[in-house]
Amino acid sequence: QVRLVESGGGLVQAGGSLRLSCAASGSIFSRNTMGWYRQAPGKQRDLVASITSGGTTTYADSVKGRFTISRDNAKNTVSLQMNSLKPEDTAVYYCNYYTPWNDRDYWGQGTQVTVSS
């Protein structure tokens, strides 16, 4: 079992910045992918950004150039630096931990990000 604890989020004006962090604990495997998904009201949960334990990153087209994902393997943490935020970035952001060997996903409780215009 893996437990994910998120921090960060909140209310910011358009053009502002926020930083989300997530710490994983429990049955941590060296080969994994950590990332962030978001879900706006009435919409599906979509990938924002992910990073493998080897450092390979993936970004949604809508956040490329504005968001940066990073991780600390020693501390089992992942962070998402969000710059130039837009109202359409408003959503609940969920931390995700994925282990390919058993195709298993774990989720954080979610943190609200609200961008006002």
Buried (B, 14 or more C-beta within 10 A) or exposed (E): EBEBEBBBBEEBEEEEEBEBBBBBEEEEEEEBBBBBBBBEEEEEBEBBBBBBBEEEEEBBEEBEEBBBBBBEBEEBBBBBBBBEBBEEBBBBBBBBBBBEEEEBEBBBEBBEBBBEE
